Amino acid sequence: MLSEFDLIKEYFQRPHHATRAALGIGDDCALIAPTPGMQTAISSDMLVEGRHFFAGEDPLRLGHKALAVNLSDLAAMGARPVGFTLALALPEANRAWLQGFSQGLFALADAFNIELIGGDTTKGPLNICITVFGELRPGQALRRSAARAGDDIWISGTLGDARLALAGYRLELPQPLEAADQRAAAVRMHTPTPRVELGVLLAEQGLAHAAIDISDGLIGDLGHILKLSKVGATLNVDALPAGDVLATQGIGLRRAYTAAGGDDYELCFTAPIASREAILAVADSVGTQVTRVGSITAESGLRLIDANGAALDLKLSSFDHFTS
Amino acid sequence: MLSEFDLIKEYFQRPHHATRAALGIGDDCALIAPTPGMQTAISSDMLVEGRHFFAGEDPLRLGHKALAVNLSDLAAMGARPVGFTLALALPEANRAWLQGFSQGLFALADAFNIELIGGDTTKGPLNICITVFGELRPGQALRRSAARAGDDIWISGTLGDARLALAGYRLELPQPLEAADQRAAAVRMHTPTPRVELGVLLAEQGLAHAAIDISDGLIGDLGHILKLSKVGATLNVDALPAGDVLATQGIGLRRAYTAAGGDDYELCFTAPIASREAILAVADSVGTQVTRVGSITAESGLRLIDANGAALDLKLSSFDHFTS
């Protein structure tokens, strides 16, 4: 039987290549030395089996996704990732599972050059709690409360394929997807790409005002910006960039899943009109598509319009972990 | 039905009395401004129902304990607490439970003047994951690897009452405890006291070398210090300070539960002989009992002795979350 200490040593303790962490795994606390003059950004996300992922989910994809959704929060703040802790409850210490999970986790960590600096393992219903740390210069954070009337609303990447894949798995679609389409859409659901470089550059270059990552559906998440910034918005639903598979579906599904899909982990940010060219240049430099989809208004409320500028009345709602 | 946002707002979002946090709950990340020149200490602990606490546990006590075990890790490092995040999976958004839990949590947070700066809530089997942040001056951390031959071994407070209470609940005792004794011992199990002030002063005044908090039983936890410091120890088992209730029990139980009980959340630290008087003065100043219980030796291995200095061969083992 694999003990807790063997488990940590075998799967999660790696040669200490610390430039950041003064002390990593193996003591009561990890120690990090903050870069002088920088603020620390912190976010914590918990993923529960049967809620955030299917029972029996491929552990490699799960390792990626658990870290990706946390990095996405740093991206939405414009913070540069530094490290993370992992607390993990497992029904059993299964080697194949741990091998896959740690591989998926560290592949993404290495892509961003960040370290696992500490955490906890215990027996229990599968639960993954990651806390990430990032750094940014005071005053540069992309806060939800910073949108201003007249700002453009931008979306990174494309929306809705993750929701489409979920609908496919759940047999909710009017007609099932082709197997290849289901697989392609599922890649967006299982292995989201945190838009870290884009968020960091938008913050460092002072190009954007407010930002949020789209996890519960664009309309709900944009709603947080509107509420905290005390502004409204006009959103062109037909301008929302649909994922490759969703783009081949009918307009009803496209509108619903781009506007209120969920699990996208793209950035929604607002920026002054004067930033347009610089934003396109920055997005191009990091290879991320960005699309203008509406404007922030002084008048409160969210107005949805179609390609012709006519009002759209979509019956959509945001995902909530306790009411849905 | 209480939504996720209402839940956070109603039970976990408090008037922002931030001296530390530049930005608290309600954005993608929390922001903290590290004190210039200080290191950040980070620890994460996950508590699972049925594993770390009984199903149906009083939520007020649980709120206290979940934060206390994390603060205990900061104490063992000698770091001054700054704030924490809370990720919480709940089977349902039950108001009475949330009321009690948040009350227990914030009572302890207020006692240490620290803030809840962010986190996550979701539906799922009850799981509490707290990540704490503290600060300390570079070079002052009480590391597990820092024990030196000739050091005294010290214990804060008393040991074993938590384990005695658990044995009482499990009907494992040769004869049941009196109801009043069971209740008194259970206080130590349910509401441990993190030795934060003691740990911080030992570190700040440079009085101790190594430290660890005793969560899995003294022998196992001291074993981590010995292994990482590449030293051995002689431990006088009969000098171990027993909890008030355990002190009334027979010598077999006393030895077993002080030496390898678990859930004590006292500090075990090593310090040079020259520090003795200063340690007693510091402990007195914060109202915490400390007891010398042995010595660190250059020779490896842990030797248990009794009050007369004779070798003791206790068949004890440390608690492990995957093998027990």
Interface residues (C-beta under 8 A of the other chain):
Chain A: M1 L2 S3 E4 F5 L7 A22 L23 G26 D27 D28 C29 A30 L31 I32 A33 P34 P36 G37 M38 Q39 T40 A41 I42 S43 S44 D45 M46 V48 E49 G50 R51 H52 D73 L74 A76 M77 A79 T85 L86 A87 L88 A89 E92 A93 I117 G118 G119 D120 T121 T122 K123 G124 P125 N127 C129 T131 F133 G134 L136 P138 A141 R143 R144 S145 A211 I212 D213 L228 D320 H321 F322 T323
Chain B: M1 L2 S3 E4 F5 L7 A22 L23 G26 D27 D28 C29 A30 L31 I32 A33 P34 P36 M38 Q39 T40 A41 I42 S43 S44 D45 M46 V48 E49 G50 R51 H52 D73 L74 A76 M77 A79 T85 L86 A87 L88 A89 E92 A93 I117 G118 G119 D120 T121 T122 K123 G124 P125 N127 C129 T131 F133 G134 L136 P138 A141 R143 R144 S145 A211 I212 D213 L228 D320 H321 F322 T323
